[in-house]
Amino acid sequence: MTTKATRGLFAATFAAAIFAAAAASLPACAAGLEVKIDNFTFSPQRLTVKAGATVTWSNRDDIPHTVTSSSKVFRSNALDTDDKYVFTFATPGVYEYFCSLHPHMTGTVVVEAQTGSNSQQ
């Protein structure tokens, strides 16, 4: 390889490494966090987010479901196939929820203070 080609390869490799490092430092699903409803389950069943995070539930099932907080903090209308429900969690805490049409379907959102990290568990 010529010196010019070697420098170009090095620059491209270096740029890719910097981009990968920057992407790895972003919180999980920084653009938004999603819970999929499919086959009578919420997936992930347990989600950990920072205060201020917005979670979107998307119904991928072929029948209606709801997203209903056990403590009555939030409640969706019946979601048909491909419908979505969005809620922003402002306060740290543990939020358990279920489908009011199928109460055996349950999930939990754990909201941490801003110093915590977003993750799907």
N, C-alpha and C positions, 0 to 999 in steps of 0.2 A: 504494500500500500504506500502511496505517496504521503508526504507529510501533510499536505492539504486535506487529503481524504481522511487521514487519521484524526486530524483536528475536527473535521466535520462529524465523524463518528463519535468522537469524545463529547462534542457539544450536544449532539442528539441524545446520547446516553445520559449525560449530566442533567439535561432538561427533563427527561423522562423520570429520572430519580427524584428530582425536586418536585415534580407534579405528583408522583406517587406518595411522597412524604407529606405533602400538603393535603392530599385527599385522605390519607390515613388519620390526620389530626382532626378532621371534621367530625362532629357528632354523628352518630348513626342516623340515617334518614333525615339529614338536616333540612331538606326541603319540606318534609312532612312525615308524619308517622301514620302508618295504616294498619288496621286490623281487618282481616278478610273474614267474611262470614260465608262458610261453605260446608256442606254436608253436616249441618246442624252443629257446627263448632265455630268458636271465635279463634282466629289464629293470627298472632300468637295469643295464647290464653292469658298470659301475664306480660305486661308491657311496662317498662320503667322509663320515665321521661323526666325532663327538667320542668320546673314551674314555668308557665308561659307557653308550653308546647301545645300544639294543636294536633289532635288525633282524628283521623278519618276512618270510619267504619264503612266498608263496601260490601254490599250483599251480592255474593257470587252464586248464591243458591237459587233454585228455581221456585221457591215459595217465600212469602213475606216473613220478615223477622223484625224485631225491635232491639234497641239498645237502651236499657233502663237501669239507671243507678239504683242500687239497693237503698241508698240514703236519700233518694229523691233529688239529687243534685242536677241530674240531666235525664232527659227522656226523649227518644226519637219517636216520630210517627212510624207506622208500619212501612218497612223498606221493601219495595218490590225488587226483582232481579235488576242488578246494576245501579240501584239507588244508593246514595251515600248519606251519611250523617257525620257532621263535624262538630267537635267540642274542644274548646280551649281550656286547659287546666291551669288556673291561676294560682291555686293554693296547694302547697305540699300536703301529702296525705295518701291514704290508700283508698282507692275507689273501686268497690266491687260492683259489678253490673251483671245483668242477665237479659234474656229475651223474654218479654212478658207473654209472648205467644207459645213459647217452648221453655218453661222455667228451668229445665235441666241444662240449658245452655248458659254457661257462666264465664265470666272473665274478670280480670283485675288490672287496673292501671295504678301503678305506684308513681307518685309525683314527688320528686326530690327537690330540695332547694337548688337554686341556680348553680351551686358548686358541684352538684352531682353530675353523672353522665347519662346520656340517652343510650338505652340498650333494649334489645328484644330478648326476653328470657322465655 
